[in-house]
Amino acid sequence: MDKIIEDDELGRLVIRVNSRARSLVFRTKSDAVYVSVPPGTTLKEVKQAIENLRGKLLASRQKIARPLIDLNYKIDADWENQSYNSLNTSSEILKDYQSPSSKLRFLEDTAVLMSDIRSH
């Protein structure tokens, strides 16, 4: 049976006894911190481990607590000013890159384009 500890900073900690466990294992999930413990582990030992690892557990909880993206999320970009927008189809894009040297130029141009997109 699970034992639940409510902590002011960490939130809910769910303690589970696992007969295969050889040590305490902490897993941070969005709803709680799950702690698997070997049989015979006392609550005092678990609480001591929590105190010893409090900083790491808090950091782990903050990583998990990322905001979800709204399904109505939109990227508002000024596409008219982007030079690549004037090309209408992929065949138009690729017609300038037929020779081996121009294929390399295409890869370089694509890398520049991607870095420009990432920087905005």
N, C-alpha and C positions, 0 to 999 in steps of 0.2 A: 504494500500500500504506500502511496506517495505522501510525503510530509511536505507541507507548504509553509514557507517562511516569508513574511512580508517585511521588506526592508525599505526605509525611507528613501534611500538613494538608488538602490538597485532594483526596486520593485519586487516582483514576485520571484521567489526561488523555489523550484520544485525539486525535492530530494527523492531520488529513486534508488532503491537497493537493487543491485545487479549482481547475481551470483558469479558472473564471469569477470567482474571488475576486480582489478588488482590495486587500483589507486583511485583517488577522486578525480572525476572528469567533469569539467564545466563546459556546457554548450550554451551559447547565447542565441536566443531566438527572439522574434519580435514580441511575443507575448510574455516571456519569462526567461530566467536563467535556469537551465536544467542541470542538475548535479547528479551524476551516477556515482554510487558509493559501493564498496564491497560490503558483504555481510559482516556484521559485528562493529561497524563504524558508529561511534557515538555522535549524538547531536552536538556535543561540545567540540569534537574534532572537526566537524563540518563547519561550525561557526568560526572556529579558529582559522581554518583554511580560507573562509570567505573574507575574514579581516586581513589576512596576509595578502590576498589577491584582489582586494577591493579596488585599487587603482586600475589594474588591468581589466577587471570586470566592468568598471564604469566606462573605460575607453571602448571596450567591446560593445557595450550597450549603445553607446553613442553612434558607433558605426552602423549598427543595425537599425537605429531609429531614423532612417532617411525618409523624407516626405515622398509620398507616392505622386506620380505624375497624373494630373487631371486628364481624363479622357478627352476633354475639350481643348487640350493644350495645342497651341498653334505657334509656329515659328514665323515671326513677322520680319521678313527680310526684303530689302530693296532689290528685287530681281532684275529690274529694268537696267540697272547700272552695272550688271555683271556681264563681262565680255563673252562668256560662254553661253549666255542665254540666247544670243542671236542665231545660234546653230539650231536648226529645227529637228533634225533626225540624226540617228547614230551613223547613218551612211554618210551624211554630210560631214560629220566629225571625223570619220575614218578615212575619207577620200584624200585628205592631205597627208596621211601617214602610211603610205604604201611601201616605201623602200625600207630596208633594214635600218638605215641611219635615221629615217624619219620616225620609225617605230620607237626607237630609243628617245627621240625628241618628244614623242607622244607620252611616254612614261614619265619623262621629266616634267612636261607641262602638266600632266595629271597630278604629280606630286606637289607642284607649286599651287595648283588650283585647290587641292585638298588642304594644304597649309593655310591658304587664304580663307577658306571656309571655316576652318577650325579657329582662326584668330578672330573671327567676327562673332 
